[in-house]
Amino acid sequence: MLKNVLVLHKKSIFQIQAEEFKDERFLQLLKEGHESVRRVKIAHEEHLATIEAVKTELDKRKVDFQFIARIDLKFPVRNVDLMISVGGDGTFLDASHFLEGIPLLGVNSSKSSSFGHFCLANQSNFGEIIDRIQSEELAPSDILRLELELNGKVLPERPLNEILLAHNHPAATSRYLLEIDGIREEQRSSGLWIGTPAGSTGSLRSAGGSVQQITEATFQYVVREPCVRPGEADKLLRGYLRKDQTIDIVSQMRTGAMYIDGQHIEYPFELGDRLVVSASKRDLVAFVDPKVNEMFRHRDLADVDCKH
């Protein structure tokens, strides 16, 4: 039975650019009806309507709830029965970084602008999904996350999607030493992706990785645009790792960086830094469709937003 729920919501682009920052360029483009911002107001109105629907349905079921903006969540979530993210996949990913054991439900707040891969609910079916959770007809899934040890220190974030190791300038070569199961290579590329089954339909897939079932217990790595010299034959360009395996990377870049689940969480990965990546022993518990990744296995799939 749901008694206490925390709802994490994003702020729409319209709220941030027009209402908070009052960005003159943005407002002028909006006034002109420019194609670059045409969908922004529609997405904003959909987002607000979804928030109201979530409040209404929770009130109707006499569930105590608290709303918190995505930007204001700073500490691990405790003492709630369920966390609900209202936004898109980015909001779902942000919520996942603050949870351990507490289940997460994603609500896609703007179907016209957000793919909502992780979001089982939306404005129209939210009440039905909550009823199925309440009756235990709908069970959460355990979804693998990664653990990151940077220079001997375990980082607080447990990536749900992927990490990217690269030079912090997109035009520069990424240089690093890569080691798996005693095989060690010095590589040059445009970056290294390491990701989970949940993240296998996004950047990993775009870089040539394989789509996995979201509940699988292995993770994978893909070297992005490897720069292999004539006569060389790198072995560690792409592959899977079991939960008991690790991947070890040492930076040869003066100004490298590591990006976690997108662009918002960044760590320096500079000359001599060492990162060890493994499967976390603490999975995310979430209400998702276990077959949600299947659509990406079809070759004729129309291209969608490839970043979760």
VENQUIJO-V77059 format. One line per field, one symbol per residue. ss: DSSP state (2 for helix, 1 for strand, 0 for the rest). psi: psi as a letter, one per 40 degrees, with the letter a starting at -180 (. if undefined). burial: 1 if it has 24 or more other C-alpha atoms within 12 Angstrom, else 0. A space follows every 50 residues. Layout:
ss: ???
psi: ???
burial: ???
This chain:
ss: 00011111100022222222000222222222000000022222222222 22222222220001111112220000000001111110222222220000 00011111000000000000110002222222220000001110011111 00110000000111111000000111111100111111101111100000 00222200000000000011111100000000000001111000011111 10000111110000111100000111111000011110000222222000 00000000
psi: hhdhhhhhiihiddddddddefhddddddddefideededdddddddddd ddddddddddefhhihihideehdiihifidihhhhbaddddddddeeih dhihhhhhegeeehdfdehdiaddedddddddddeedhiiihhhiihhhh fehhidhghdciihhiiehdeihhhihhhhfehhihihaeihhhiiddee ebddddeeiihiideieiiiihhhgighiheighdgdhiihieeiihhhh hfhdgiihhhfaedhhiigiheihhhhihiegihhihiheededdeehde hihiheh.
burial: 01001111111111000100000001100100000010011011011101 10111011000010101101000000100111111111111111111111 11111111111011111111111001101100100000011111111111 00000011111111111100001111111100001111111111111111 11111110111111111111111101000000000111111110111111 11101111111100001111001111111101111111110110010000 00000111
